[in-house]
Amino acid sequence: MSIDRAGLPFIGFAFVPSLICLVAGLPLPALLLSSLGIVVSLFFRDPSREPPQTPGVVVAPADGRVLFAGAAEPEGAPAGTWLQVSIFLSPLDVHVNRVPISGRITRVDHFPGTFLPAYRPGAGAGNERAEVWLEHEGQTIMFRQVVGALARRVVCRVTPGTTVRTGERFGIMKFGSRMDLFVPAGASLVVAPADRVRGGETVVARLAVPAGESPISRESAP
């Protein structure tokens, strides 16, 4: 298991007290204080994942617990008609974020805002956030990194024009946060509130098959 590079300064700082004790000849306090660095390292862990290969499936962009799944909440959704899946990440969850479906990044926006607890309904629209828009075979998907009361920064590493793959890493959120995913209204959701999901692996939705194209032809396409 690797560590996301965004965590290296935090991990180094967390080990400083332990190193000071070690240099001062206090091995037992050094050992005890090293647990802080280990905890911080675990927060920035970046495990490998195996994305599904089935065409048209949308995977969870983050680990965590599903807060909401259904018709998009009007106060936080982009213009239009969408289905929404919101995922809450506790400090114990993996915070590396993954692309929900392959396609081309068309837009990336950052919005300043408040730092309400990420599980509150208004957090998606009012908190600081980064929104990523993606086009997949003529259909648009939007996913949103939302900061929380503890998470004060999101890291988004994709830019418009980039071609991405399902399950590919695209960023990280620090210390408890939320991910909102918006898919076209014609899609079908396959998760419900309280479900646990794994970023890059758990299927949360299936996109509608375009008119004139059969599911069989999609499965057999190269």
C-alpha positions as CSV (number, residue, x, y, z in Angstrom):
1,M,0.0,0.0,0.0
2,S,1.3,3.4,-0.9
3,I,0.9,6.9,0.6
4,D,-0.5,9.8,-1.3
5,R,2.1,12.5,-1.7
6,A,-0.2,15.2,-0.3
7,G,0.3,13.6,3.1
8,L,4.1,13.7,3.3
9,P,4.4,17.1,5.0
10,F,1.7,16.1,7.6
11,I,3.3,12.7,8.2
12,G,6.8,14.3,8.6
13,F,5.4,16.9,11.1
14,A,3.6,14.1,13.1
15,F,6.8,12.2,13.6
16,V,8.8,15.3,14.9
17,P,7.9,14.8,18.6
18,S,9.0,11.2,18.4
19,L,12.3,12.1,16.8
20,I,12.9,14.8,19.4
21,C,12.4,12.3,22.2
22,L,14.7,9.7,20.4
23,V,17.5,12.3,20.1
24,A,17.0,13.2,23.8
25,G,17.6,9.6,24.8
26,L,13.9,8.9,25.7
27,P,13.1,5.7,23.7
28,L,9.8,4.9,25.4
29,P,8.2,8.3,24.9
30,A,9.6,8.2,21.4
31,L,7.9,4.9,20.7
32,L,4.6,6.1,22.2
33,L,4.6,9.4,20.2
34,S,5.4,7.5,17.0
35,S,1.8,6.3,17.0
36,L,0.7,9.8,16.0
37,G,2.8,9.5,12.8
38,I,1.4,6.1,12.1
39,V,-2.2,7.3,12.5
40,V,-1.6,10.2,10.1
41,S,0.1,7.8,7.6
42,L,-2.9,5.6,7.6
43,F,-5.2,8.6,6.8
44,F,-3.2,9.2,3.6
45,R,-3.0,5.5,2.6
46,D,-3.6,4.8,-1.1
47,P,-4.6,1.2,-1.6
48,S,-4.8,-0.4,-5.0
49,R,-8.3,-1.0,-6.4
50,E,-9.7,-3.1,-9.3
51,P,-12.4,-1.1,-11.2
52,P,-15.1,-3.1,-12.9
53,Q,-14.9,-3.4,-16.7
54,T,-18.6,-3.5,-17.5
55,P,-19.5,-0.7,-20.0
56,G,-21.7,2.1,-18.6
57,V,-21.2,1.5,-14.9
58,V,-20.4,4.4,-12.6
59,V,-18.3,3.6,-9.6
60,A,-18.1,5.4,-6.3
61,P,-15.6,8.3,-6.5
62,A,-14.7,7.9,-2.8
63,D,-14.8,5.4,0.1
64,G,-17.4,6.0,2.8
65,R,-21.1,5.8,3.7
66,V,-23.9,6.8,1.3
67,L,-25.7,9.8,2.8
68,F,-28.2,10.3,-0.1
69,A,-29.2,8.5,-3.2
70,G,-32.1,9.6,-5.4
71,A,-33.4,12.6,-7.4
72,A,-30.9,15.4,-6.9
73,E,-31.5,17.9,-4.0
74,P,-32.5,21.2,-5.7
75,E,-30.5,23.4,-3.5
76,G,-27.2,21.7,-4.3
77,A,-27.6,20.3,-7.8
78,P,-26.4,21.9,-11.0
79,A,-29.0,23.2,-13.4
80,G,-31.0,20.4,-15.1
81,T,-32.4,17.1,-14.0
82,W,-30.0,14.7,-12.2
83,L,-29.8,11.7,-10.0
84,Q,-27.5,12.2,-7.0
85,V,-25.3,10.0,-4.8
86,S,-23.6,11.7,-1.8
87,I,-20.9,9.9,0.2
88,F,-19.6,10.9,3.6
89,L,-16.0,10.1,4.4
90,S,-15.1,9.8,8.1
91,P,-11.5,10.3,9.2
92,L,-11.1,6.5,9.1
93,D,-11.9,6.2,5.5
94,V,-9.5,6.2,2.5
95,H,-9.5,9.8,1.3
96,V,-7.9,9.3,-2.1
97,N,-10.6,10.1,-4.7
98,R,-11.2,8.2,-8.0
99,V,-12.8,8.9,-11.3
100,P,-16.3,7.4,-11.4
101,I,-16.3,6.5,-15.2
102,S,-14.0,6.9,-18.1
103,G,-14.3,10.0,-20.4
104,R,-12.9,13.4,-21.0
105,I,-12.7,16.2,-18.4
106,T,-14.6,19.2,-19.8
107,R,-14.5,21.6,-16.8
108,V,-13.0,21.9,-13.3
109,D,-14.3,24.7,-11.0
110,H,-13.3,25.7,-7.5
111,F,-15.8,27.5,-5.2
112,P,-14.8,29.1,-1.8
113,G,-17.4,28.6,1.0
114,T,-18.1,27.6,4.6
115,F,-16.9,24.6,6.6
116,L,-20.1,23.1,7.9
117,P,-20.0,19.4,8.9
118,A,-20.0,17.5,5.6
119,Y,-23.0,15.3,6.5
120,R,-25.3,18.3,6.7
121,P,-27.7,18.7,3.7
122,G,-26.6,22.2,2.9
123,A,-22.9,21.4,2.9
124,G,-22.7,20.4,-0.8
125,A,-23.9,23.8,-2.0
126,G,-22.4,26.0,0.7
127,N,-19.0,24.5,1.7
128,E,-15.8,25.1,-0.1
129,R,-15.7,22.6,-3.0
130,A,-14.2,21.5,-6.3
131,E,-16.5,20.4,-9.1
132,V,-15.3,18.2,-12.0
133,W,-17.4,17.8,-15.2
134,L,-16.8,14.7,-17.4
135,E,-18.2,13.6,-20.7
136,H,-18.7,9.9,-21.3
137,E,-20.0,8.9,-24.7
138,G,-22.2,11.9,-25.0
139,Q,-23.4,11.8,-21.4
140,T,-22.3,14.3,-18.7
141,I,-21.4,13.3,-15.2
142,M,-20.4,15.8,-12.5
143,F,-18.6,14.9,-9.2
144,R,-17.9,17.3,-6.4
145,Q,-15.3,17.2,-3.6
146,V,-16.7,19.0,-0.6
147,V,-14.7,20.1,2.5
148,G,-16.1,19.5,6.0
149,A,-15.6,20.8,9.5
150,L,-12.2,19.0,9.7
151,A,-11.3,18.9,6.0
152,R,-10.2,22.4,5.0
153,R,-8.7,21.6,1.7
154,V,-9.4,19.5,-1.4
155,V,-6.7,18.5,-3.9
156,C,-7.9,18.1,-7.5
157,R,-5.3,16.9,-10.0
158,V,-7.3,16.8,-13.2
159,T,-7.6,19.6,-15.8
160,P,-10.0,20.2,-18.7
161,G,-9.2,18.2,-21.8
162,T,-7.7,15.3,-19.8
163,T,-8.8,11.8,-20.8
164,V,-9.4,9.6,-17.7
165,R,-10.2,6.0,-16.9
166,T,-12.7,4.5,-14.5
167,G,-11.1,4.2,-11.1
168,E,-8.2,6.4,-11.9
169,R,-7.0,8.6,-9.0
170,F,-7.7,12.2,-9.4
171,G,-7.3,13.9,-6.0
172,I,-7.7,13.7,-2.2
173,M,-9.7,15.3,0.5
174,K,-8.1,15.9,3.9
175,F,-9.5,14.8,7.3
176,G,-13.2,14.0,6.9
177,S,-15.3,15.3,4.0
178,R,-18.0,14.5,1.4
179,M,-18.3,13.6,-2.3
180,D,-21.3,14.4,-4.4
181,L,-21.9,12.6,-7.7
182,F,-24.5,13.6,-10.3
183,V,-25.5,11.4,-13.2
184,P,-28.2,11.9,-15.9
185,A,-31.8,11.3,-14.9
186,G,-32.0,8.4,-17.3
187,A,-29.4,6.4,-15.3
188,S,-30.3,3.9,-12.6
189,L,-28.9,4.0,-9.1
190,V,-27.9,0.8,-7.4
191,V,-27.0,2.0,-3.9
192,A,-29.1,3.3,-1.0
193,P,-28.5,5.5,2.1
194,A,-26.3,3.8,4.7
195,D,-24.6,1.6,2.2
196,R,-20.8,1.4,2.5
197,V,-18.9,1.9,-0.8
198,R,-15.3,1.6,-1.9
199,G,-13.9,4.3,-4.3
200,G,-13.0,2.9,-7.7
201,E,-14.7,-0.4,-7.1
202,T,-18.3,-0.2,-5.9
203,V,-20.9,0.3,-8.7
204,V,-23.3,3.1,-7.6
205,A,-25.1,3.7,-10.9
206,R,-25.6,2.4,-14.5
207,L,-26.0,4.8,-17.4
208,A,-28.8,4.4,-19.8
209,V,-27.9,2.8,-23.1
210,P,-28.1,5.3,-26.0
211,A,-31.0,5.0,-28.3
212,G,-30.3,2.6,-31.2
213,E,-27.6,0.7,-29.2
214,S,-28.3,-2.6,-27.5
215,P,-26.7,-3.7,-24.2
216,I,-25.4,-6.7,-26.0
217,S,-23.5,-4.6,-28.5
218,R,-22.0,-2.5,-25.6
219,E,-20.8,-5.6,-23.8
220,S,-19.2,-7.0,-27.0
221,A,-17.6,-3.8,-28.2
222,P,-13.8,-3.7,-28.0
